Every structure is written in C-alpha cells, then in structure tokens.
Amino acid sequence: MKRPWLTTSLLAVIAGMSAIGIHHAASVALDRGISRFRASLPVGATLSYSAARPAILARGALLTDVILQNGNMTFRAHTLRLGHPIPTPDGGLTLSHMDMVDPSLQTPTAVIRAHSVTLNHLVTPPPPAGKSGLESLDLGHLNLERGYIDHLSVQNLSQVLQPNSMHFNSLTSDSIQIDGYGPGRTTTIAIQNGLAIASRTTLQPDGTPRAMSVQMSLKNFQLRQPELATRIAYEQAGNEASAYALPPLESMKLSGTQIISADRTFSMDTLIGTGTRKSGKDTTVFEGEGFHTHSSSGKVPVHIDGHSSTLKYTQERIAQTGELHVQGVLNIPNFTEAHFGMNLLGPSDQQLKVGTVKNPHDAIQLAQVTLTLHGDRLVQSLPSLNAGHPLDGAAQDQARTVLAQGMEMGLSPYPALAALPDYFANPNDRTLSITLTPKPPLTLTALAAIASSPTAAMTLMSPDNLKVTVQ
C-alpha cells in the first residue's frame, strides 16, 4: 500500500525540481531576450518595466507597467504578454499571441488608447528603411489570424491647416475584431458602436472663420474584403494603379448610421453591399433602407421620415475595356423618386498592368450622366428651403412662381435648359430628365475643375452637351 504513495511522492519531487529548473532557464532566457531587444533599439530609445517573468507554457513573457519610448513616440501598457516570440530571418517577428491591458500610444499628433488588445498568430515584417514611429508600421505586409480591440479611443492632436477641409477630432469604438488579415487573404472586420467627431472651418463672405462640428456614429459594421492588406500596401507605396485593379468587396453590412450637425440630423437604418468578380467583370451592389432627416433649429424646414425609403446603387467595371457603368435609384415614398446613371471610360487591366497609367482617377473620363426626378413634394419644398422657414400653401405657390420666373430669366441664354423653369413652376406629377454628354468626354480631374467655377460650368450648358426634358 505504501509503494504507490512513495512513487507518487517521488514523481512530485522530480516534477517540482524540473519546474524549478525550467523556470530558472526560462528566466535566464527572458533576461537575455530583453537585453537583445534593448540592444536593437534605435539610439535614444528606452524600455522600462516594473516586473518581468517568463510565461512557461506559452514559451513567452509577461511584463508589467511597460514603457517603451522612441523619440517623441511613447507606448505604455499595464501588462504585456508575449507568446512564443520568434525572430524571422528578414528581421521581422512571429508571435503566437500578444495580449495587452490598458495599452496606449502617444505621438505629437495622436493619442491612441484601449482597454485591452488581443492579437493571435501575428507576423510583423521588418520596418521599412529610413522610417520611424508610426510610419515604420508596414501594415500592407503584416499577417494576423485574429485581432480584438476592446474600447478603442483615438484623439487627433493635429491642427486644422486649411479652411473648408474636414478635420477628425476623435474616434471611439466599443469593439473591433479583425480576422484573416494579410497579403493574399480575405479579411473580415466587425465594428460595434463607432463614433467619430469631426470639425470643419469655413470662411464667411466677410472673411471671418466659422467652425462647424459634425458627429458621425454607427451601431454595427461588418466588412469582408479580398486583398485588403494588398490594397493598403499599394496605397502606402503610392501605387494607385495596382490598387484600382484589385477585386471589389465581397460583402458589407452597416446599420444604425447617424450624422448630426448643429442644425440637422441624418440617419440611415441599414446599408448592405455585395461584390463579385466573374467573367472579366467586377460588380458591386449597395442596397440601403430607411433614410431620415430632421432639423433641430427650424431653419431647414424639410423633415423626412423615410421608414420605407430605399436606395440601390450598382456599379459594373469591364476589365478588358475599363468601362464603368453606374446606376442608382433613390425612392422616398410621397417625397421623390430619383434615378441616376453614369457611363465612364477608364483604364483597362492591361493598361494598369503595363504601367501606362499612374493615377487611374486622372484617366477616368465621363462619357454620359443622366438624372431623372419625379415627385412634387421635393420641388414644393424648394421655396421653403430658400426662405429658411416653412411656408403655407399660398406662399409656396407664389414663391415657386417667383423662383421659376427667376430661373427663366437667368437661363434664357441656354436653350438646352428651357424646360427647367416650366417644371419648377408646375411639377404636376411630371418627371424631369437631364442628360449630360460632354463632347469630347471629360476626365474627372477636368470635370472637378469646371464644376468649381460657375463660369466654366456654363460651357457644358450647350444643346450639344445637355438635354433637359419634362414628361
């Protein structure tokens, strides 16, 4: 009866002695690893922590109160757990997992914080030569099996440099999960309860600046995107032509979107997207439901409770020719129904492959754009929008007549637009159709320049380019 007990006791003693030996060897290896890491840091960079002990089962380490400082960039974490770190031959690093509690990263232009971060099967490439700080993160060549961020917070510390440009002040999210990220892989991203606050400074006619704040939020966002890492790598390298030829998104779902400014609110219930690449054609379809807009100040008298409103957007690109065909339909019951179509001439995959096109956006040409508008309520609301306050029926009719007369006088030199004043004066459940066919086709860059100048835009108002009909 005593032999099993003695055997068990002996095994326990041997196991205990082995554990002590393993822990000692692991501690020595950890000290050596930290010393090598410190030696590899750039000149002036420092690493400090309050405690470090080996994580034997994970063949890694657990560090407490970590501070890594490199120039004007500081990383902190209450705990940092590394699992099975292995340097790669090219200077990168492979980790079975990385767990961080209360991590933060601060630079002169941003502060990034999270409650916790978990990364599984992470492979980081070597930093690009001559890059430091956030620029040294080669996101296009990083591999990650799964990442989870709990309560992310990003604060932008940079200043607004140009008037009329949007400036993101902060970004928060309850959770972000990323699966299957890396070159040649299809990546899935899920975001819960995201919130972004942005500001824009505009110059008033007297030259004084006017600040405007915008809050954008969403409840759920899901994206499945082929070649996402490859796209990021191309964009980091400035290779927009190669990024343009990558496959479209596979699926997307967005719900609970809301945009709030000082005097109005816009919200959208859902937006679902799908994409396919088949037989030399890329097809992307977006379908949205529930568009709502309200004014909080009373200055914008249009309110839309669009519970039954729908939007469908379809884009097709032919790889062999580079042609782009776009169709869009917006339907808001009892308000308006708008159809939008656009034909574009773009670079083919062969042109992108041989490198004859550097920036695809400079090579895309507008061949034709069409717009049809049906819905009296939208037209009837224009006088109220122009007045800045709601108008009764008689006042609306009078204002619409005055608006039509003003349009008729102002557009008299442009016979292609002769049908517009009549439509705005008497919509009567009719449909307005506008077709623009630039001759020759205009690049998007040239079109943007023309659109920014009212005088130049009038060159498109000739009967050869523009056709307006009312039915």
C-alpha positions in Angstrom: 0.0 0.0 0.0 2.9 2.3 0.6 4.6 1.9 -2.8 2.1 3.8 -4.8 2.2 6.7 -2.3 6.0 6.6 -2.3 6.0 6.5 -6.1 3.6 9.5 -6.4 5.6 11.5 -3.9 8.9 10.8 -5.8 7.3 11.9 -9.1 6.0 15.1 -7.4 9.5 15.9 -6.1 11.1 15.2 -9.5 8.4 17.4 -11.2 8.9 20.2 -8.7 12.7 20.1 -9.2 12.2 20.1 -13.0 9.8 23.0 -12.8 12.3 25.0 -10.8 15.0 24.2 -13.4 12.7 25.1 -16.3 11.7 28.3 -14.6 15.3 29.2 -13.9 16.3 28.5 -17.6 13.3 30.5 -18.8 14.2 33.4 -16.6 17.7 33.4 -17.9 16.4 33.2 -21.5 14.0 36.1 -20.8 16.7 38.3 -19.4 18.9 37.6 -22.4 16.0 38.3 -24.8 15.2 41.6 -23.2 18.8 42.5 -23.3 19.0 41.7 -27.0 15.8 43.7 -27.6 17.2 46.7 -25.8 20.4 46.5 -27.8 18.4 46.5 -31.0 16.5 49.7 -30.2 17.4 52.9 -32.0 19.8 55.3 -30.4 17.9 57.2 -27.6 15.1 54.7 -27.3 14.4 53.1 -23.9 12.4 50.2 -22.5 11.4 50.0 -18.8 9.0 47.9 -16.7 8.3 47.1 -13.1 8.4 43.3 -13.4 9.1 40.6 -15.9 8.6 36.9 -15.6 8.5 34.0 -18.1 5.2 32.5 -19.3 6.5 29.0 -19.5 3.5 27.3 -21.1 3.3 29.9 -23.8 7.1 30.0 -24.2 6.9 33.7 -23.8 7.0 36.5 -21.2 4.7 38.7 -19.1 5.8 42.3 -18.4 4.1 44.7 -16.1 4.0 48.5 -16.3 5.8 48.7 -19.6 7.0 51.9 -21.1 8.7 52.0 -24.5 9.9 55.4 -25.6 11.4 56.1 -29.0 11.9 59.8 -29.8 8.5 61.6 -29.5 6.6 58.3 -29.5 5.7 56.6 -26.2 4.0 53.2 -25.8 2.6 52.2 -22.4 0.8 49.1 -21.1 -0.2 47.9 -17.7 0.6 44.3 -18.7 2.1 42.9 -21.9 2.0 39.2 -22.5 4.0 37.8 -25.4 3.6 34.2 -26.6 6.4 32.2 -28.3 8.2 35.2 -29.9 10.5 34.0 -32.8 12.5 36.5 -34.9 12.2 35.9 -38.7 15.3 35.8 -41.0 14.4 39.1 -42.6 14.2 41.0 -39.3 10.5 40.6 -38.6 8.9 38.9 -35.6 6.4 36.0 -35.2 4.2 35.8 -32.1 1.6 33.1 -31.2 -0.2 35.8 -29.3 0.1 39.2 -27.8 -2.2 40.4 -25.0 -2.2 44.0 -23.7 -4.1 45.5 -20.9 -4.6 49.3 -20.9 -2.2 50.0 -23.8 -1.7 53.5 -25.1 0.4 55.1 -27.8 1.1 58.8 -27.8 2.7 60.8 -30.6 2.8 64.6 -31.2 -0.3 64.3 -33.4 -2.3 61.5 -31.8 -3.2 59.6 -28.6 -4.5 56.0 -29.0 -5.8 54.0 -26.1 -7.7 50.8 -25.5 -9.0 48.8 -22.5 -7.3 45.7 -23.9 -5.9 44.3 -27.2 -5.6 40.6 -28.1 -3.6 39.5 -31.2 -3.3 35.9 -32.3 -0.7 34.5 -34.7 0.9 37.8 -35.5 3.7 38.1 -38.0 5.3 41.6 -38.3 7.6 42.4 -41.2 10.8 44.4 -40.8 10.3 48.1 -40.6 11.0 50.0 -43.9 14.4 51.5 -44.2 14.6 55.1 -43.0 11.1 55.0 -41.4 10.4 55.6 -37.7 7.4 56.0 -35.4 4.0 55.2 -36.9 5.5 55.4 -40.4 7.5 52.2 -39.6 4.3 50.1 -39.3 4.3 48.2 -42.6 0.6 47.4 -42.4 0.5 46.1 -46.0 2.8 43.2 -45.2 1.6 42.3 -41.7 -0.2 38.9 -41.1 -2.8 38.5 -38.3 -5.0 35.5 -37.8 -7.3 37.3 -35.3 -7.2 40.6 -33.5 -9.6 42.1 -31.0 -9.6 45.6 -29.5 -11.9 46.5 -26.6 -12.9 50.1 -26.3 -10.6 51.9 -28.7 -10.1 55.6 -28.4 -8.2 57.8 -30.9 -7.6 61.5 -30.3 -6.3 63.7 -33.1 -3.9 66.4 -31.7 -3.0 67.9 -35.1 -4.4 71.3 -36.0 -6.7 72.2 -38.9 -4.4 73.5 -41.6 -6.8 74.5 -44.4 -10.2 76.1 -44.4 -13.1 74.0 -45.8 -11.2 70.8 -45.1 -12.7 68.1 -42.8 -10.7 67.5 -39.6 -11.3 64.4 -37.5 -11.0 65.3 -33.8 -11.7 61.9 -32.2 -12.7 58.3 -32.9 -14.1 55.7 -30.4 -15.5 52.2 -30.7 -16.7 49.6 -28.2 -15.1 46.8 -30.1 -13.2 46.0 -33.3 -12.4 42.5 -34.5 -10.2 41.6 -37.5 -9.9 38.1 -38.9 -7.6 36.8 -41.7 -5.6 39.9 -42.4 -2.5 39.6 -44.6 -1.3 39.6 -48.2 -3.4 37.4 -50.5 -6.1 36.8 -47.8 -9.7 37.8 -47.5 -10.1 39.9 -44.4 -13.2 40.2 -42.2 -13.7 43.3 -40.0 -16.5 43.9 -37.4 -17.0 47.2 -35.5 -19.5 47.8 -32.7 -20.8 51.2 -31.7 -18.4 53.5 -33.5 -18.4 57.3 -33.0 -16.3 59.9 -34.8 -16.4 63.7 -34.2 -15.1 66.0 -36.9 -14.9 69.7 -37.5 -14.8 72.0 -40.4 -13.8 75.6 -40.6 -15.4 77.7 -43.4 -14.8 81.3 -44.3 -17.8 83.6 -44.4 -18.3 86.3 -47.0 -16.7 88.8 -44.7 -13.6 86.6 -44.3 -14.3 85.6 -40.7 -13.9 81.8 -39.9 -16.9 79.8 -38.9 -16.4 76.4 -37.1 -18.9 73.6 -37.6 -18.9 70.3 -35.7 -20.2 67.0 -37.1 -20.8 63.8 -35.1 -21.0 60.5 -37.0 -22.0 57.2 -35.4 -22.8 53.6 -36.3 -24.1 50.7 -34.3 -22.7 47.8 -36.4 -20.3 47.5 -39.3 -19.2 44.3 -41.0 -16.9 44.0 -44.0 -15.4 41.1 -45.9 -12.8 42.3 -48.3 -10.4 40.3 -50.5 -6.8 41.6 -50.8 -7.3 44.3 -48.1 -3.7 44.1 -47.0 -2.5 44.2 -50.6 -4.6 47.3 -51.2 -3.1 49.0 -48.2 0.4 48.1 -49.3 -0.2 49.6 -52.8 -1.7 52.8 -51.3 1.3 53.1 -48.8 3.6 52.8 -51.8 1.6 55.3 -53.9 0.7 52.6 -56.4 -2.9 53.6 -57.1 -3.0 51.9 -60.5 -2.4 48.4 -59.0 -4.9 49.1 -56.2 -7.5 50.1 -58.7 -7.4 46.7 -60.4 -8.0 44.7 -57.1 -11.2 42.7 -56.6 -14.3 44.5 -55.1 -15.6 43.9 -51.6 -17.2 40.6 -51.0 -19.8 41.7 -48.5 -20.6 44.7 -46.2 -23.3 45.5 -43.7 -23.8 48.8 -42.0 -26.6 49.6 -39.5 -27.7 52.4 -37.3 -25.8 55.2 -39.1 -26.3 58.8 -37.9 -24.8 62.1 -38.8 -25.6 65.1 -36.5 -24.6 68.7 -37.2 -25.5 71.9 -35.5 -28.9 72.3 -37.2 -29.8 68.9 -38.7 -29.7 65.2 -38.3 -29.4 62.5 -41.0 -29.8 58.8 -40.3 -29.9 55.5 -42.3 -31.2 52.3 -40.9 -29.2 49.8 -43.0 -26.9 49.5 -45.9 -25.9 46.2 -47.4 -23.2 45.7 -50.0 -22.1 42.7 -52.1 -19.4 42.4 -54.8 -18.3 39.7 -57.3 -15.6 39.2 -59.9 -16.8 37.0 -62.7 -16.0 36.6 -66.4 -13.9 39.7 -66.5 -16.5 41.9 -64.8 -16.5 43.4 -61.3 -19.9 44.1 -60.0 -20.7 45.9 -56.8 -24.2 46.4 -55.4 -25.3 48.6 -52.4 -28.8 48.5 -51.1 -30.0 50.9 -48.3 -33.2 51.3 -46.4 -34.6 53.9 -44.1 -33.3 57.4 -44.8 -34.4 60.1 -42.3 -33.5 63.8 -42.0 -34.7 66.3 -39.4 -33.9 69.9 -38.4 -33.2 70.8 -34.8 -33.2 74.5 -35.3 -36.2 75.0 -37.6 -34.1 76.7 -40.2 -34.3 73.7 -42.5 -38.0 73.0 -42.9 -37.7 69.6 -44.7 -38.3 66.6 -42.5 -38.2 63.1 -44.0 -39.3 60.1 -42.0 -38.3 57.6 -44.6 -39.1 54.2 -43.0 -40.0 52.8 -46.4 -37.3 54.7 -48.4 -34.8 52.6 -50.4 -31.6 53.1 -52.3 -30.0 50.8 -54.8 -26.6 51.5 -56.3 -25.0 49.2 -58.9 -21.5 49.6 -60.4 -20.0 47.4 -63.1 -16.5 47.5 -64.4 -15.3 45.6 -67.5 -11.7 44.6 -67.1 -10.9 44.3 -70.8 -12.1 47.7 -71.8 -12.1 49.6 -68.5 -15.6 50.8 -69.0 -17.6 51.7 -65.9 -21.4 51.7 -65.7 -23.2 53.1 -62.7 -26.9 53.0 -61.9 -28.7 54.4 -58.8 -32.3 54.6 -57.7 -33.5 56.5 -54.6 -37.1 56.2 -53.6 -38.7 58.1 -50.8 -42.4 57.5 -50.8 -44.6 60.6 -51.1 -41.5 62.8 -51.5 -39.4 61.9 -54.5 -38.0 59.2 -56.8 -34.7 59.8 -58.4 -32.8 57.7 -61.0 -29.1 58.3 -61.6 -26.9 56.8 -64.3 -23.3 57.3 -65.4 -21.1 55.8 -68.1 -17.3 56.2 -67.6 -14.3 55.3 -69.7 -11.5 54.1 -67.5 -8.2 52.2 -67.9 -8.3 48.5 -68.7 -6.5 45.9 -66.6 -3.9 45.6 -69.4 -3.1 49.3 -69.3 -2.8 49.1 -65.5 -0.6 46.1 -65.8 2.0 47.6 -68.2 2.2 50.8 -66.2 0.9 53.3 -68.8 -1.5 54.7 -66.2 0.0 56.1 -63.0 -3.2 57.6 -61.4 -6.4 55.9 -62.6 -8.6 58.9 -61.4 -6.8 61.2 -63.9 -7.5 58.6 -66.7 -11.2 58.1 -66.0 -13.4 60.1 -68.4 -17.1 60.9 -68.1 -19.0 59.9 -71.2 -22.5 60.4 -70.1 -24.6 61.1 -66.9 -28.4 61.0 -66.6 -30.7 62.1 -63.9 -34.5 61.7 -63.7 -36.5 63.3 -60.9 -40.2 62.5 -60.0 -42.0 63.9 -57.0 -43.9 67.1 -56.4 -43.1 67.3 -52.7 -39.4 67.7 -53.3 -40.0 70.6 -55.8 -42.6 72.2 -53.5 -40.1 72.2 -50.6 -37.5 74.2 -52.5 -39.1 77.7 -51.8 -39.2 76.8 -48.0 -35.5 75.8 -48.2 -34.7 79.0 -50.0 -36.6 81.1 -47.4 -35.2 79.2 -44.5 -38.5 78.6 -42.8 -41.8 76.7 -43.6 -44.3 78.3 -46.0 -48.0 77.7 -46.2 -49.7 76.6 -49.5 -50.3 80.0 -51.0 -46.9 81.3 -50.0 -45.3 78.2 -51.5 -47.1 78.6 -54.8 -46.2 82.3 -55.0 -42.5 81.6 -54.1 -42.3 78.8 -56.6 -43.7 81.1 -59.4 -41.1 83.7 -58.5 -38.4 81.1 -58.5 -39.5 79.8 -61.9 -39.6 83.3 -63.3 -36.1 84.0 -62.0 -34.8 80.8 -63.5 -36.4 81.6 -66.8 -34.6 85.0 -67.0 -31.3 83.6 -65.7 -31.3 80.6 -68.1 -32.6 82.4 -71.2 -29.1 82.3 -72.8 -29.1 78.5 -72.5 -31.8 77.0 -74.7 -30.9 73.4 -73.5 -32.3 74.3 -70.1 -35.6 75.9 -71.2 -37.7 73.1 -69.7 -36.5 73.7 -66.2 -38.5 76.8 -65.2 -41.7 75.2 -66.5 -41.1 72.1 -64.4 -40.4 74.0 -61.2 -43.5 76.2 -61.8 -45.8 73.3 -62.5 -44.4 69.9 -61.5 -47.9 68.3 -61.6 -46.6 64.8 -61.0 -44.3 65.0 -64.0 -40.8 63.6 -64.5 -37.7 65.8 -65.1 -34.9 64.1 -67.1 -31.4 65.6 -67.5 -28.7 64.1 -69.7 -25.2 65.4 -69.9 -22.9 64.1 -72.7 -19.6 66.0 -72.7 -18.1 66.2 -76.2 -15.3 65.1 -76.0 -15.6 63.1 -72.8 -14.1 64.9 -69.8 -11.6 63.4 -67.3 -12.9 63.5 -63.7 -10.0 65.9 -62.9 -11.1 68.3 -65.6 -14.7 68.0 -64.6 -13.9 68.9 -61.0 -12.1 72.0 -62.1 -15.0 73.0 -64.3 -17.5 72.4 -61.5 -15.6 74.6 -59.1 -16.0 77.6 -61.5 -19.6 78.7 -62.3 -18.4 80.5 -65.4 -16.6 77.4 -66.7 -19.5 75.2 -65.8 -21.7 77.2 -68.3 -19.6 75.7 -71.1 -21.4 72.4 -70.5 -24.8 74.0 -71.0 -24.8 73.9 -74.8 -27.5 71.8 -76.6 -24.8 69.5 -77.9 -23.8 68.5 -74.4 -27.0 68.9 -72.4 -30.6 67.7 -72.9 -33.4 68.5 -70.5 -36.9 67.1 -71.0 -40.2 67.1 -68.9 -42.8 64.4 -69.4 
